[in-house]
Amino acid sequence: MLRRVLALVLVLALLAPAVMAQDEEAAPQMGFWEECETPMGLPEAITIGGVFAQSGAASVYGISQSQAVDLALAEINESAYLGEGVTLEIIYADSAGDKEQAIGAMTKLVEEDGVVAVLGPTLSSEAFSADPIAQENGVPVMGVSNTAAGITDMGDFVFRDSLPESAVIPGTIEQATATLGLTQVAVLYGNDDDFTVSGYDVFVESLEANDVEILAEATFAKGDVDFSAQLTTLLGTNPEALVVSALAAEATQIIVQARQAGYTGPIIGGNGLNSPAVLTNSGEASEGVIVGAAWNIASPEALSATFTEAYSAAYEDAKPDQFAAQAYTGAWLMATAIRCGGSAESLAIRDALAEIVDFPSPLGLFSFDENRNPVHTPVVQIAQGGAFVVLGAEAMEE
């Protein structure tokens, strides 16, 4: 039954641009891959790797990522996207949110398993440790949730389809400032993680650009569970909003403890807060949390709705999050690079990936820029009733 559902979903996804072309206003513009013929001579099995956090605190992101990739690969193979008899397979390695484990996972996949490309790792800190291994071996690696500054600076085999904080936070602060009339805030951030420090830097720049005063700052370390001292200091300045750069585990406790301390104002977060798990684990305390995002489940994109329906059908009515949408898109981007490059060689995959522009995806029309960073429209979300909804009438443009 699942195979029939996936096959139908894929047919709809692949036909969506043609069907929508009947309505010129709704029709997405296809890119160069529209002219890619089904490749000939590919090996019967092409193996890529997936480095995702399947255990530990970061598994709130990594599990949905691997599920989304499995869905994408099932669709790719059901449709014979790479040719009849050709299957795209994946070997997973658990990074557990740990830098050293991510290094070991990437080394195994690239040097022992001989994968031709890699999706992941889940965290930016893992990517900074592990991606150089892929770069040194000439294997393309695509971060599907790495948003810290400098990810693609590691080399020309390093890509990401996850919008960096620098592409999302400025719009988040701009829209939040306009909507809430912010003039003064307090800032709390993790000072021992590449992602949270990068987010903090962009928050500071964005707040200054919007003439918002930072009344006070405080820091914490990954693994901390008691934030009472920092919150007492920060909330004592009576900020109009609390700005937080944190990963999910710490973010949850910060939200809960801020509310317990009597703070009822908005909490504005970076990408680490953009997880259903944060809302679920913080309960009613999450109401009013504002987060920038690359994707929202309410997206009007036709392929987004198709993806959401397929994911829910495959995983017992579970709702996909942004991390799932990016991982799913990443798998399709890899498959498209293999198809359009006409090769399962890593160098050819790298070169074809770099040429992708205006690719119709659940994220919207997707392109890589000259630095292998993603280009598409982000949104600003607010937590309401235990779910993220788009803040304002329209998704903002960077």
N, C-alpha and C positions, 0 to 999 in steps of 0.2 A: 504493500500500500504506500509506504513512504517513497519508494522509488517512483511510483506513478505520480505522486504529488510533486516530487522534485522535478520530474520530467516536464509536467505541465507548467510548473512555475517557470522553469528555464525557457520553455517555448514562449511564454508570455513575455518574459524579460527581454528575450532576443528580438521578438516581434514588436515590442512596444514602440521603438522609434519609427518603424514603418507605419504602424497603425496610427500613431499620433501625428504622423506627417499629413494625415488628412485634415488636420487642424493646424494651420501654419503657425498660429500663435503659441500652440502647445508643443510643437515639434522640436525636440532637442537636435542640435546640429552634430552629426557624426563627424568623427575625425578620420585620420588616415587609415585606420584599421578597417573602415568600411570596404576598402578595396583589397583587403588582405584575403587572398584565396586560402582555402584549407591547405596547410603545408603537406608536402609529401616527404617521405623518407625519415620521419621522426622515429625514434625508438619506441617500442611498444609501451614502455614504462618510463616516465620522467619523474624523478624524485627531487622534491624540494624539502627544506627543513623548516621547522617552526620552533622558535625559542620563546615559550610563554610561561608565565608564572602559574603553575597548576597547583601549587601549595603555598602556604604562608599568607601573609596579609595581602599581598598583591594579587592573589588568586581571584579577588573580586573583579579584577579586570581580565586576567588571563584565561579563566575558564570560558567566559563568553567569547573571547577571541578564538579559541580553538574550536568551539562549537560553530562559529560563523565560518571559519575556514573549511571545516568538514562539510558544511552545507554548500559552500561555493564549489568545492572539488566534486561533490556529488553531481551538481548541476553541470559543471564543465564536462565531466565524463559521460553523463547521460546524453548530452547533446552532441557528443563527438566533436566538440569544439576544436580539438587539436588533430582531428582526423579519425576515421574508423579504426578501432582497435588500439588507439593510443590513449593511455590513462595517465593522469597527473596524480601522483601519490605524494604523501608527506610523512616525514619522520619527525615526531615531536621530542623535545627535550625540555624538562622542567627547570626553569631558572630560579624559581622560588623567591624572586625578588632580591636575590643575592648576587653581588658582583662576581665573586669567585665562582659561584655555581654557573652563572651565565657564561663565563669564560670557558669553563669545562664543557658546557653544552654546545657552544659554538664550535669549539675545537673538535669535538666528536663528530658533529654533523658535517663540517667542512673537510676535515682531514682524514677521518675514518670512514664515514658513510658516503662521502663523495657527492653530496647534494649539489645541484646546479644553481640554487638560489635559496635564500632564507627569508622568512617572515619573522619579525620580532627583533630584539627582545621586548618584553612588556614595558619595562621602566627605562627612562633615559639614563639613569646611573648604570644600569646593566649594559645599555648600548655603548656608552663611552668606554666600558671595559672590554666588551666582546666584539664590537664591530671591527676594530682594527684587525682581528684575525681573519674575518671575511675579506677585508680590503687587501691584506697581504697575500691572500690566496686567490685573488681575482674572482671572487664569488659575490654577485650582487646581493645586498641585504636591504630589506625594506622595513623600516620602523613603522608600525601601524598604530603606535600610541606614544611615540617619542616626541615630546613638544619642547624640550629644553633648547636653548640657543646653542649652536655649534655642532649639531648632530651631523649634518651632511658635510661639514668641514673636514671630517675624518678621511675623506677620499672619494674618488669618482665612482666607486662601486656602492656607495652608501646613499640610499634614497629614503624618503618617508612620505606616507600619504596622510599623516596626522598633522594638522595645522599647528605650527609652533605657537607658543604662548605669545610671541611678538605679533602674530597675526590675529589673535583673538582678544587678548586682554585690553588693548587700546579701545576697541569698540565696546567692550563690556563696560569699561569705566566711563566712556563718553555717554553711552546710553543710560547707564545707571545715574550718572550725574545729572543728565537732562531730566530723567524721570523723577528722581528723588530730590533734586535740588541740593545735592551734596556740596558742602563747603569744608568740612572737617572730618577726618577719619582717624582710626588707629589701625596699626598693621601688626600682624602676627605671622611669623614664617619659620619654616625649618631651615636651619643654617648648616646642615650637614648632608644635604642631598642636592645633586646637580639640578634636578627638576624644580625643587622648591626654591632654591636660591635664584635660578633663572626667572621663575615666576615673580619672585619678589622684586628683582631688578626692573622687570617690565611694568609691574604695578607702580613702583615709585615714579618711573618716567611718565607713565600715563596719568597718574594723579597730578603731577606737576604740570603736565600739558593742559589739564583741565582746571587748573588753578584751585585744586583741592589741597588743603593743608593737612599734613600728617602731624597729629598731636603727639603721638608716642609710638614707639616700636618695641617689640619683644620677640625673642627667638625661643625655639625648642629643638630637641633632637629626635630623630626617628626612634620610635619605640617608647617615647614618653607617654604617660597615661594621666598625669595630673597637671593641669594647666591653670590651676587656681591662682597661683602667684602672678603669672603673666596677665591673666584676665582681670585680676583685681587692679593691677596698675593701669592697664589699658582702658578698662571701662570707667575707671576713676576720672578720666579726662572728659567724660561725657561725649564720646564721638557720635556722629550722625550715622556712621556705618563702621563695621568691623571688617577689615580686609584680611583674608587668610590665604597663604600659599602653603598647602599641605597635601600629603597623600591621604588616601581614604581612611586608614585606621586612626590617624591622629585627628583628621578633620572631623570625624564622627564625634570624638570625645570633646573637641573644642566647641562644636555646635551645642552639644548637650550641656556642657558645663557653663557656657556663656548664658544659656537660658536659665539654668539653675541659679546663676548669679544675679538674675533679675533683668538681664539685657533683653529687650524686645525689638530692637532695631534690626535693620538689614545686615546680613552677613554676605560679603561678596568674595567668591572664591575663584581659584584657578582650576585647571583641568582635573586636578586630583579629586575635587569635590563632585565631578561630573559622573557619578555612578549611582544607579538605583540602590546599591547597597548602602551608600551614605544616607540616603533618604530613609530607607527601611530601618537601619540601625539607630538612627537618631530620632525616628518617629516624628511626633508633632513639633519637636524642637526645630526641625528643618524648614518649617513653614517660612517662606520669605527669603530663603537662601537664593542668591543670584550667581549664576555661573555662565561664562561664555562657553560656546561649544561649536564643534564642527558639524554636528548633526542633532536633530531632534526627531523623535518618533512621529511627531505631527507634521513632518515635512510634506509639502504638497507634491514633491517629485514623484512621478509615477513609479520609477524604479525603486524608490524608497518604500512605497507602500507594498510593492511586490515582494521586496526583501523581507519586510516586517511580517507579512502574511506567511511567507515560506519558513522563516525562523520559528514563528509561533507554532506552525503546523509540525515542524520537525522536533520541537523541544517542549511538548506538552503545555502549550499556551504561554510559554515564557515570552516576555517582551525583550527585544534586543536593546542594548544601550549603544552609545556612541562607539565604544571600543569594539563591539561586534560589527557595527556598520563599517568601520575602518578596516577591520581585519578581513571581512568579506570582500570589500572593494580591493584590498591589497592582493588577495588571491586571484581575483579576476584580472587585475593589472598584470600580474606575473604570467597568467595564462595567455593574455593578449600579447605580451612581449614575445613569448615563445611562438605563438601563432604568426605574428607579423614579422618576426625575425626569421621565421622558418627554420629555427635551430634550437636544440637543447643545450647548446654550448653557452657557458656562463658569459663570455664576452659578448656574444650576439644578443643575449637576453638583456645585458646591461645597456647596449647601444639602442635596442628597441624601446626599452623603458624610457630612456631619455627623450625619445621622440613623441611621447604621448601628449596630446593636447585635446581639450574638449571631449573627453571620454564620458559618455553618459553613465552615471553611476548612482547608487543610493545617496551619495553625498552631493549630487548635482553634477553639473558639467565640471570635469576634473582635468587638470593639466599639471605637468611638472614644469617648474621654471628652470632657468639655466643652471641653478645650483641644486637641482634635484629635490627641491622643496615643493609641497603641494600648493596649488592655486585653486581655490573655490570659495564660495560665500559662507562665512560663519553665521551663527545666530547667538542671541543672548536669551538665557532661560531663567525662569524663576520657579521655585518649588511651591506648588499649591496642592494641597490635599494628598501629599505623598508622591507626587509625580512632577516632573519638569514640564512646564509649558513655555512657549515662546513669549518673551517679554515684549509687549507692544504688538502692533498690528502686522508688522512686516519684519522679515529677517534682515538684519543690517548687513551692509557691505563694508568690507575693510577699507 
